[in-house]
Amino acid sequence: MAANPIDGYTIDPNSITHIGKDLKRPECILAEKDGTVWSADERGGVVRIDPDGSQEFIAQRFETGGAIEGTVPNGMAIADNGDLLIANFGTNFMERMKRNGETTVMFETLNDGAWPGKLNFVVRDSKNRLWITVSTLIDDYMPASISKDVIDGRILLYEEGKGVRVVAENIHFANECRLDANEEYLYVAQTCGRNVARFRIKPNGDLADKEIFGPTDTGAFVDGITFDSYGNLWGTHVMVDRVFALTPEGELRILLDDGRTGDIEKIDQAFQAGQITTDLLMDCGGTIARWTASITFAGDDLKTVYLGSLFGDRIAKFKSPVAGLAMAHWGEKY
């Protein structure tokens, strides 16, 4: 196998620039091949940023014209017809939004009528199935679910015509999830496990053989993850604002550290003692993309990297030495 392109690589903070302005909680970033960028926005919609830098806020609304109360778009994917698929952290609905903002609810309960939990993220595979993470079954999750002992996250599988069902449980605050190049495994960020788990995907969509990929404890809370074309799994450490990668062998590489001195130690001590508070967490974070959350490869060559964040008002970007793994929507025509 050729040498890993991230060998010896770190991200130069001085090389990081930004796009967008006045964004609100740009947690999840989607990129299209034509250069269009989509950012989730807590004002109740998404922001479209065009290749020329112009941007537009598109509010979610029901097809009947009514506003969607409490909407907080979080994880997003692009459907095969170009609609935006939204795991809504506010409504806890799985939603489909047209590019003009018209929104329909795909589901608000599981097939058996049960509440699915706190929806976080969604990714679409090549079979048009949706893999959806549920962080916790605690609706008022902060700070109650930021705990060593609350392990109630789950993975949902949505298939057209079959509805939605639980395919994995007992995940330590499920955050972003990704598929490997061959779609043999689903990788899941366990934020409060501070690691990445993976599951083997059975032909019928069931998940099996959970194992930890890489260190059992990466040292901080894992939020976003995504693959590059070599097989490295890139990720973010939220609240302490680090970017890392796990090599195909599972070796942890810290690529960027924008956290403040002492933040990791402060959070770790409180977490281990079961004394996490919202005020303590809010006092942490860097300046490039505060509370760095998601990570997205973009550009014609898939070598531009965007960083989403929970408290930034812009989107950080830099160049990678290796292309990202193209997502299911890459190159589709709508």
N, C-alpha and C positions, 0 to 999 in steps of 0.2 A: 504493500500500500504506500502511496506517495506520502511525503512528509506532511504533517498536519499544518495547514496554513496559519494557524494561530500560535504555533510554537514561537515563543519569545515575544508575542504581541501583547501590547496593552493599549488602551485608548488614551490618546493625548487630550487632556481636557481643553487645551488651547485650540484643538481642531474642531471642537463641537460648536455648531451654529444652531439656529432655531428657525422654525416656521410658525406661522399663525400668530394671533394676538388676541388678548382678552378672552381666552378660552376658560371654561369652568369645568374642573375635574376631567381633563382629557385622559381618562384612564386607559381606554382601549383605542388603538390606532389601526386602521385598515388602509392598505395601499392598493391601487390598481395599476396595471401596466402602462396606462396612458399618463400616469403621473398624478392622478387625482388621489387625494388623501381624505379619509373620513375619521373624525374624532368624536367619541362619545362626549356628551356634555350634560352636566347635571341640571341645567336650566330646563330640561325636559325635551331633549332632541339630540341632534347631531350637528356637527359643523363640517361642511364640505370645503376643502381647500383645493383650489384649482392649480394646475401647473404654473400659472403666471403669478401665483401668490394671493390672488383674490379669494375671499372666503364668504360663506353664507351660512347662517344658522337656520336649520330646518327643524321646526317644532313638530313633535309628534302630535297627531290628533286622530281620533277615530274617523272612520270613513263617513260617519254621519255628521262630522264637523265638530264634535265635542272634544274638549281638552281631556287629556289623560291625567287624572289626579295622582300625584305622588310619583310620577315616572322619573327614574334615574337610570338611563341606559348605561350598561356596564360592558360586559363582553359582547362582541359583535362578530358576525361573519357575513359573507355575501352569498346570496342564494344563486341558483343557476340561471335565474331570470334577471338578476341584478338587484333585486330587493335586498334590504338590510335585515338580517336576522339578529334580534336583540334579546339577550338575557338581561332582564330588567331587575336591577337590584332594589328598586323602590317598590314596584308593583308585585314583584316575584312572579310575573308572567313571562312566558316565552312569546315573543312578538315578531311580526313581520311588518316592516315599514317600507312603503314605496318611497322613491326618491323625492317625492313632493311632500312627504310627511304622513300621508294616509297610512294608518296602522290598524292591523287586525291582531287579535289575540290567538296564537296558535294553540296554547293550552294554559290553563291556570291550575289544573289538578292532574294527578296521574290517572292512568286508565281505571284504577279502582276508586277514584274520587278523592283520594287523600291529597293533602297539601304537599307539594313537592319539596318545600324548604326554600332557603335563601339562594335563589339562582345567581350565579356569578359569571359564567363564561360559556361560549358555544363555539364549536369548530365543525365544519362540514367535511365529510370525506368524499372519495371519488365515487361512492355508491349513492351519494346524495343523502346519507344518514347524518343526523345531527348528534354530536356528543356534547352534553351539557353538564357543567359542574354545579353542584349545590354545596356551598361552603359549610352550612350548618342548618340545623333545624330550630335554632333560636332566632326568632324574627328580630328582636331588639339585641342584635349580636354584639355590639361594642359597649364595654369591653368583655362581656360575659364569655364569649366564645374564644377569646384570645387567651387560651389556657392549655396547659399540658394535659389536662384531664378531659376536655370536651372533644371527643373524636366521633362526630356525628355527620360528617360530610358524606356525599354520595355522588355517583355518576348516573346520569339519565341518558337513555338512548331514545331518540325520536325518529320514527320511520313513517313516511307518508302512507296513509291507509292503515297503519298499525297502532298509531298513537305513541304514547311515551311510557316507559317503564324504567325501573331502577335496575342497573346492571352491576353496580358495585356500591358497597357501604363501608362504614367505619374508616373514613378518610379524615385525616387530621387537618381540617379546614381546607377543602378542595378549592383551588384557585384556577389558574389557566391550565388547559390541557392541550396536548398536541399528538399528532400521529407521526410515526417514523415514515421514511420514504416508501417503504413497502406496505404500509398500513398493517403491519403485523402486531404492533404494540401501541397502546394508548399510554402516554406519559402524563402525569398529573402533578402539579405543584401542590405539595402539602405545606401550606403556609405555616401552620403552628407545629407541624412535625419538623419543619425547617429542612426539608429534603424534597426529593422528587421520587415518586413511586411510578411503577409501570405495571400494566396488565397485558397479558396476551389476549388478543381478540379472537374469539371463536367464530366460525363461519356464520352462526346465527346472531352474532352481535353480543353474546354474553362475554363478560370479562372474567379472566381466571389468572391464577398464579401470580398474585401480587408480590412484587419484590421492590426493594429500594435500589434505585439506580444512582450510583455515586455514593458520597458520604452519607452516613445515617443522620448526621447533623452538619449542615453547611455553615453553621455559625450565626445565621440570621434568618429572618422570615422570607421565604421564597414566594414571589408573586407571579410574574410573567415568565413564560418559557417559550422558546421557538428553536427550530432546527436550522442549521446551515446545510449546504449541499455536501459537505464533507462528512457530516454525521455528528458534529459537535452540537450539544444542546445548550443554547445561550439562555441566561436567566437574569432576573433582577432580585435584589434584596430590598424590599420595601422598608421604609422608615429610616434605614441607614444608607440608602441610596448607593448601592453597589451594583455593577454589572459583572456577571461571572459566566463561565462556560464549563460544562462537563464534557470532557473528551469522550470518544466512543468507548474508551476503557474505563470511564467513570472518574477520571482525575479532575479535581476541582481547580480551576484557574480563575483568579480574580483579575478582571480586565480593567475595571474602573472603580475607584473608591472616592465618592464625593460626600461621604458622611462626615459629620462633625466629630472631633476627637471626644471619645468617651461615650458616644451614643450606644455603640454595640454593647459595651460593658453595662451601661445603665439599664438598657432594656433586658439584657440577659439576666441580670441579678433579679429584677422584678418578675420576670417570666418564671424563673426557676423557683422563686418564693411564692408564686401565685398572687402577686401584688401588682399586676398590670392595671394601670388606670388610663383613662382617655387623656387626661392632662399630661401624663408622662410621655405618652406616644406623640402627642401634638407638639411637644417640645423638641422633637428630633427632626432631622432632615437636612439635606444639603441645599445647593443653589442652582444646579444645572437642570434638574427635573425633580423637584421636591416630592418625596415619597415616590420614588421611581417604581412604576408598576408594570407596564407592558413593554415588549420589545418586538419590533416589526422590521423585516427586511423589505426593501422597496427599490425603485429605480429600474431602468431597462435591464441592467445587469444584476439586479437584486443585491447590490453591494452598498446601498444606502440603508442605514439603520436609524429607525425612529424610536424614541423613548417616550412612552406615555407616563403620566404621573397623576397623583391624586390632588396635589396642591400647586401644580404649575399653571401658568396661563399661556404657555407656548409649548411647542413640541421640539425637543432636542433632537439633533441629527448629526451623524458622523459617517465616515466611510469605513467599510470593513475590508479586510484582506481576502475574504471568501464570500461567495454568493450565498444567499439564503436558500432554503428549500422552498420551492414555489408552492403556494397554497392551492386549494382546489379551484378557486375562481380565476387563477392567473391565466390571462390570455383568452378567457371566455368572452364571447360576443353577446351583447344584450340588445 
